[in-house]
């Protein structure tokens, strides 16, 4: 199993220079199950846009994925409209 964080910020995404590499996007992470090469997505914060871009780059954008939400606050769902594979 591999875990990759695409966002771990609180309520508001930021784009200041100090957050360009880490910490700018709101909550979103990917779990890859290496035995089946399947993916689960936890929360759909602004990091989901980058996750979708990465899925397209590796050819996973047409596969079915699980998206689970920890809760439905704005910072955990605001990236969903920009998730290209959806």
DSSP file (Angstrom, degrees, kcal/mol; ACC not computed):
  #  RESIDUE AA STRUCTURE BP1 BP2  ACC     N-H-->O    O-->H-N    N-H-->O    O-->H-N    TCO  KAPPA ALPHA  PHI   PSI    X-CA   Y-CA   Z-CA
    1    1 A X              0   0    0      0, 0.0     2,-0.4     0, 0.0    32,-0.2   0.000 360.0 360.0 360.0 137.4    0.0    0.0    0.0
    2    2 A X  E     -A   32   0A   0     30,-2.5    30,-2.8     2,-0.0     2,-0.4  -0.968 360.0-157.5-124.3 142.7    1.2    3.5   -0.9
    3    3 A X  E     -A   31   0A   0     -2,-0.4     2,-0.4    28,-0.2    28,-0.2  -0.974   9.8-178.2-121.4 129.6   -0.1    6.8    0.5
    4    4 A X  E     -A   30   0A   0     26,-2.5    26,-2.9    -2,-0.4     2,-0.5  -0.992  16.5-145.1-131.0 127.1    0.3   10.1   -1.3
    5    5 A X  E     +A   29   0A   0     -2,-0.4    24,-0.2    24,-0.2     3,-0.1  -0.782  20.0 173.8 -92.3 128.0   -0.9   13.4    0.0
    6    6 A X  E    S+     0   0A   0     22,-2.9     2,-0.3    -2,-0.5    23,-0.2   0.469  76.0   6.1-105.6  -8.9   -2.2   16.0   -2.5
    7    7 A X  E     +A   28   0A   0     21,-1.3    21,-2.0    17,-0.1    -1,-0.4  -0.866  48.1 163.3-171.6 138.2   -3.4   18.4    0.1
    8    8 A X        +     0   0    0     17,-1.1    18,-0.2    -2,-0.3    19,-0.1   0.150  42.5 124.4-144.0  17.6   -3.3   18.7    3.8
    9    9 A X  B     -d   26   0B   0     16,-2.6    18,-0.8     1,-0.1     4,-0.1  -0.336  57.8-116.4 -79.5 162.2   -4.1   22.4    4.4
   10   10 A X        -     0   0    0      2,-0.2    17,-0.3    16,-0.1    -1,-0.1   0.471  66.5 -38.3 -73.9-139.1   -7.0   23.6    6.6
   11   11 A X  S    S+     0   0    0      1,-0.1     2,-0.4    15,-0.1    15,-0.1   0.735 122.2  44.9 -66.9 -29.8  -10.0   25.5    5.4
   12   12 A X  S    S-     0   0    0     13,-0.1    -2,-0.2    63,-0.0    -1,-0.1  -0.966  75.6-131.9-126.3 126.3   -8.5   27.8    2.7
   13   13 A X        -     0   0    0     -2,-0.4     2,-0.3    -4,-0.1    12,-0.2  -0.411  26.3-159.5 -69.2 151.3   -6.0   26.9    0.0
   14   14 A X        -     0   0    0     10,-2.0    -5,-0.0     9,-0.1    -1,-0.0  -0.931  22.8-167.5-131.0 156.3   -3.0   29.2   -0.4
   15   15 A X        +     0   0    0     -2,-0.3     5,-0.1    10,-0.0     9,-0.1   0.132  38.8 139.3-129.3  20.4   -0.6   29.9   -3.2
   16   16 A X    >   -     0   0    0      1,-0.1     3,-2.3     3,-0.1     4,-0.2  -0.234  68.4-105.3 -61.9 156.4    2.2   31.9   -1.4
   17   17 A X  G >  S+     0   0    0      1,-0.3     3,-1.3     2,-0.2     4,-0.3   0.823 119.1  61.2 -54.3 -35.4    5.8   31.1   -2.3
   18   18 A X  G 3  S+     0   0    0      1,-0.2    -1,-0.3     2,-0.1     4,-0.3   0.588 107.1  45.4 -69.9  -9.5    6.3   29.2    0.9
   19   19 A X  G < >S+     0   0    0     -3,-2.3     5,-0.6     2,-0.1    -1,-0.2   0.226  78.3 104.3-117.5  12.5    3.6   26.7    0.0
   20   20 A X  T < 5S+     0   0    0     -3,-1.3    -2,-0.1    -4,-0.2     3,-0.1   0.869  93.2  29.0 -65.5 -36.9    4.5   26.0   -3.6
   21   21 A X  T   5S+     0   0    0     -4,-0.3     2,-0.4     1,-0.3    -1,-0.2   0.882 131.5  13.6 -91.4 -42.5    6.0   22.6   -2.9
   22   22 A X  T   5S+     0   0    0     -4,-0.3    -1,-0.3     1,-0.1   -16,-0.0  -0.991 114.1  16.6-136.8 141.6    4.1   21.5    0.2
   23   23 A X  T   5S+     0   0    0     -2,-0.4    -9,-0.1    -3,-0.1    -3,-0.1   0.505  77.4 110.2  91.1   6.6    0.9   22.5    2.0
   24   24 A X      < +     0   0    0     -5,-0.6   -10,-2.0   -11,-0.1     2,-0.2   0.813  63.7  69.1 -86.5 -30.0   -1.0   24.7   -0.4
   25   25 A X  S    S-     0   0    0    -12,-0.2   -16,-2.6   -19,-0.2   -17,-1.1  -0.555  81.4-112.5 -94.1 153.8   -4.0   22.5   -1.2
   26   26 A X  B     -d    9   0B   0    -19,-0.2    21,-1.1   -18,-0.2   -16,-0.1  -0.296  64.6 -45.9 -78.0 170.9   -6.9   21.5    1.0
   27   27 A X  S    S+     0   0    0    -18,-0.8    18,-2.5   -17,-0.3     2,-0.2  -0.007  75.9 129.6 -53.5 124.4   -7.3   17.9    2.1
   28   28 A X  E     +A    7   0A   0    -21,-2.0   -22,-2.9    16,-0.2   -21,-1.3  -0.802  21.2 170.3-168.2 128.4   -7.0   15.1   -0.5
   29   29 A X  E     -AB   5  42A   0     13,-2.0    13,-3.0    14,-0.3     2,-0.4  -0.991  20.8-138.3-145.3 159.8   -5.0   11.9   -0.5
   30   30 A X  E     -AB   4  41A   0    -26,-2.9   -26,-2.5    -2,-0.3     2,-0.5  -0.915   5.2-160.2-117.7 135.3   -4.6    8.8   -2.6
   31   31 A X  E     -AB   3  40A   0      9,-3.1     9,-2.6    -2,-0.4     2,-0.6  -0.977   9.9-163.4-112.4 123.4   -4.2    5.2   -1.4
   32   32 A X  E     -AB   2  39A   0    -30,-2.8   -30,-2.5    -2,-0.5     2,-1.0  -0.935  11.1-148.3-107.4 123.7   -2.7    2.9   -4.0
   33   33 A X  E >>> - B   0  38A   0      5,-2.9     4,-2.2    -2,-0.6     3,-1.0  -0.802  10.9-162.1 -90.7 103.8   -3.2   -0.8   -3.3
   34   34 A X  T 345S+     0   0    0     -2,-1.0    -1,-0.2     1,-0.3     5,-0.0   0.749  82.3  60.5 -65.5 -26.3    0.0   -2.2   -4.9
   35   35 A X  T 345S+     0   0    0      1,-0.2    -1,-0.3    -3,-0.1    -2,-0.0   0.842 124.4  18.9 -70.6 -31.3   -1.3   -5.8   -5.1
   36   36 A X  T <45S-     0   0    0     -3,-1.0    -2,-0.2     2,-0.1    -1,-0.2   0.465  96.7-128.6-114.0  -6.0   -4.2   -4.9   -7.3
   37   37 A X  T  <5 +     0   0    0     -4,-2.2     2,-0.2     1,-0.2    -3,-0.2   0.770  61.0 143.6  58.5  28.0   -3.0   -1.5   -8.6
   38   38 A X  E   < -B   33   0A   0     -5,-1.0    -5,-2.9    27,-0.0     2,-0.4  -0.608  39.5-141.1 -95.5 161.1   -6.4    0.0   -7.5
   39   39 A X  E     -B   32   0A   0     25,-0.3    27,-1.4    -7,-0.2     2,-0.4  -0.958  12.9-167.9-128.5 137.5   -6.8    3.4   -6.1
   40   40 A X  E     -Bc  31  66A   0     -9,-2.6    -9,-3.1    -2,-0.4     2,-0.5  -0.975  13.2-152.3-118.5 140.1   -8.9    4.9   -3.3
   41   41 A X  E     -Bc  30  67A   0     25,-3.4    27,-3.1    -2,-0.4     2,-0.6  -0.949   3.1-156.7-114.4 128.1   -9.2    8.7   -2.9
   42   42 A X  E     -Bc  29  68A   0    -13,-3.0   -13,-2.0    -2,-0.5    27,-0.2  -0.929  62.4 -13.4-109.9 117.9   -9.9   10.2    0.5
   43   43 A X        -     0   0    0     25,-3.4   -14,-0.3    -2,-0.6    34,-0.2   0.383  62.9-122.7  68.2 155.2  -11.5   13.7    0.4
   44   44 A X        +     0   0    0     32,-3.2    35,-2.7   -16,-0.1    36,-0.8  -0.332  50.1 147.7-128.1  48.1  -11.8   16.0   -2.6
   45   45 A X  S >  S-     0   0    0    -18,-2.5     3,-2.2    33,-0.2     4,-0.2   0.047  72.6 -71.1 -69.1-170.0  -10.1   19.2   -1.5
   46   46 A X  T >  S+     0   0    0      1,-0.3     3,-1.1    29,-0.3     4,-0.5   0.701 127.4  72.4 -63.9 -19.1   -8.3   21.4   -4.0
   47   47 A X  T 3> S+     0   0    0    -21,-1.1     4,-1.9     1,-0.2     3,-0.3   0.668  77.4  81.0 -66.6 -15.5   -5.5   18.8   -4.3
   48   48 A X  H <> S+     0   0    0     -3,-2.2     4,-2.5     1,-0.2    -1,-0.2   0.801  82.3  62.1 -62.4 -29.6   -7.9   16.6   -6.3
   49   49 A X  H <> S+     0   0    0     -3,-1.1     4,-1.8    -4,-0.2    -1,-0.2   0.937 107.5  42.6 -61.6 -46.3   -7.2   18.6   -9.4
   50   50 A X  H  > S+     0   0    0     -4,-0.5     4,-2.3    -3,-0.3    -2,-0.2   0.867 111.7  54.9 -68.3 -36.4   -3.5   17.6   -9.3
   51   51 A X  H  X S+     0   0    0     -4,-1.9     4,-2.3     2,-0.2    -2,-0.2   0.925 108.1  49.5 -61.7 -44.3   -4.4   14.0   -8.4
   52   52 A X  H  X S+     0   0    0     -4,-2.5     4,-2.1     1,-0.2    -1,-0.2   0.890 109.0  52.3 -61.0 -40.5   -6.7   13.8  -11.5
   53   53 A X  H  X S+     0   0    0     -4,-1.8     4,-1.9     1,-0.2    -1,-0.2   0.914 110.1  48.5 -61.8 -43.0   -3.9   15.2  -13.7
   54   54 A X  H  X S+     0   0    0     -4,-2.3     4,-1.5     2,-0.2     6,-0.2   0.884 108.7  53.4 -66.0 -38.7   -1.5   12.5  -12.4
   55   55 A X  H  <>S+     0   0    0     -4,-2.3     5,-2.5     1,-0.2     6,-0.8   0.909 109.3  49.0 -62.1 -41.6   -4.1    9.8  -13.0
   56   56 A X  H ><5S+     0   0    0     -4,-2.1     3,-0.9     4,-0.2    -1,-0.2   0.893 107.2  56.1 -63.6 -39.3   -4.5   10.9  -16.6
   57   57 A X  H 3<5S+     0   0    0     -4,-1.9    -1,-0.2     1,-0.2    -2,-0.2   0.818 113.0  39.9 -64.6 -31.7   -0.7   10.9  -17.0
   58   58 A X  T 3<5S-     0   0    0     -4,-1.5    -1,-0.2    -3,-0.2    -2,-0.2   0.360 117.6-108.2-100.7   5.9   -0.4    7.2  -16.0
   59   59 A X  T < 5S+     0   0    0     -3,-0.9     3,-0.4    -4,-0.4    -3,-0.2   0.633  87.4 116.5  82.4  14.0   -3.5    6.1  -17.9
   60   60 A X    > < +     0   0    0     -5,-2.5     3,-1.5    -6,-0.2    -4,-0.2   0.459  43.5  96.8 -90.4  -1.8   -5.7    5.5  -14.8
   61   61 A X  T 3  S+     0   0    0     -6,-0.8    -1,-0.2     1,-0.3    -5,-0.1   0.686  83.7  48.6 -67.6 -17.6   -8.2    8.2  -15.7
   62   62 A X  T 3  S+     0   0    0     -3,-0.4    -1,-0.3    -7,-0.2     2,-0.1   0.442  92.9  95.4-101.3  -0.2  -10.7    5.7  -17.3
   63   63 A X  S <  S-     0   0    0     -3,-1.5     2,-0.4     1,-0.1    -3,-0.0  -0.467  83.8-104.5 -83.3 161.2  -10.6    3.2  -14.5
   64   64 A X        -     0   0    0     -2,-0.1     2,-0.3     2,-0.0   -25,-0.3  -0.739  42.4-172.6 -86.8 132.6  -13.2    3.2  -11.7
   65   65 A X        -     0   0    0     -2,-0.4     2,-0.5   -27,-0.1   -25,-0.2  -0.874  23.4-120.8-124.7 156.5  -12.0    4.6   -8.4
   66   66 A X  E     -c   40   0A   0    -27,-1.4   -25,-3.4    -2,-0.3     2,-0.5  -0.841  23.3-168.6 -94.8 129.8  -13.4    4.9   -4.9
   67   67 A X  E     -c   41   0A   0     -2,-0.5     2,-0.4   -27,-0.2   -25,-0.2  -0.984   7.5-176.0-118.8 121.3  -13.8    8.3   -3.5
   68   68 A X  E     -c   42   0A   0    -27,-3.1   -25,-3.4    -2,-0.5     2,-0.5  -0.900  12.8-147.3-116.0 145.6  -14.6    8.5    0.3
   69   69 A X        -     0   0    0     -2,-0.4     3,-0.1   -27,-0.2     8,-0.1  -0.938  11.0-158.1-115.0 130.9  -15.3   11.6    2.3
   70   70 A X  S    S-     0   0    0     -2,-0.5     2,-0.3     1,-0.3    -1,-0.1   0.871  82.7 -30.2 -71.4 -36.0  -14.3   12.1    5.9
   71   71 A X        -     0   0    0      2,-0.1    -1,-0.3    -3,-0.1    -3,-0.0  -0.941  64.5-104.3-169.1 172.9  -17.0   14.8    6.1
   72   72 A X        +     0   0    0     -2,-0.3     2,-0.1    -3,-0.1     5,-0.1  -0.093  59.8 139.1-108.0  35.3  -18.6   17.3    3.8
   73   73 A X    >   -     0   0    0      1,-0.1     3,-2.0     3,-0.0     4,-0.4  -0.455  67.2-106.8 -69.8 154.8  -17.1   20.6    4.8
   74   74 A X  G >> S+     0   0    0      1,-0.3     4,-2.0     2,-0.2     3,-1.5   0.848 117.4  58.6 -53.2 -42.3  -16.3   22.9    1.9
   75   75 A X  G 34 S+     0   0    0      1,-0.3   -29,-0.3     2,-0.2    -1,-0.3   0.613 106.1  50.5 -69.0  -9.6  -12.5   22.3    2.2
   76   76 A X  G <4 S+     0   0    0     -3,-2.0   -32,-3.2   -31,-0.1    -1,-0.3   0.435 122.3  28.4-104.0  -2.7  -13.0   18.6    1.7
   77   77 A X  T X4 S+     0   0    0     -3,-1.5     3,-1.8    -4,-0.4     4,-0.3   0.488  87.7  97.7-129.8 -10.1  -15.2   18.8   -1.4
   78   78 A X  T 3< S+     0   0    0     -4,-2.0     3,-0.2     1,-0.3   -33,-0.2   0.639  81.5  56.3 -67.3 -14.5  -14.2   22.0   -3.2
   79   79 A X  T >  S+     0   0    0    -35,-2.7     3,-1.7     1,-0.2    -1,-0.3   0.625  81.6  89.5 -87.3 -13.1  -11.8   20.3   -5.7
   80   80 A X  G X  S+     0   0    0     -3,-1.8     3,-1.8   -36,-0.8    -1,-0.2   0.858  79.9  56.9 -58.4 -41.0  -14.4   17.9   -7.1
   81   81 A X  G 3  S+     0   0    0     -4,-0.3    -1,-0.3     1,-0.3    -2,-0.1   0.729 109.8  48.7 -62.4 -17.2  -15.7   20.1   -9.9
   82   82 A X  G <  S+     0   0    0     -3,-1.7     2,-1.1    -4,-0.1    -1,-0.3   0.217  77.5 116.8-106.3  13.3  -12.2   20.3  -11.2
   83   83 A X    X   -     0   0    0     -3,-1.8     3,-1.6     1,-0.2   -34,-0.1  -0.723  51.7-160.6 -85.2  99.8  -11.5   16.5  -11.1
   84   84 A X  T 3  S+     0   0    0     -2,-1.1    -1,-0.2     1,-0.3   -35,-0.1   0.825  83.0  59.6 -56.4 -40.6  -10.9   15.8  -14.8
   85   85 A X  T 3         0   0    0      1,-0.3    -1,-0.3    -3,-0.1    -2,-0.0   0.765 360.0 360.0 -63.1 -21.0  -11.5   12.0  -14.7
   86   86 A X    <         0   0    0     -3,-1.6    -1,-0.3    -6,-0.1    -2,-0.2   0.489 360.0 360.0 -78.5 360.0  -15.0   12.6  -13.3
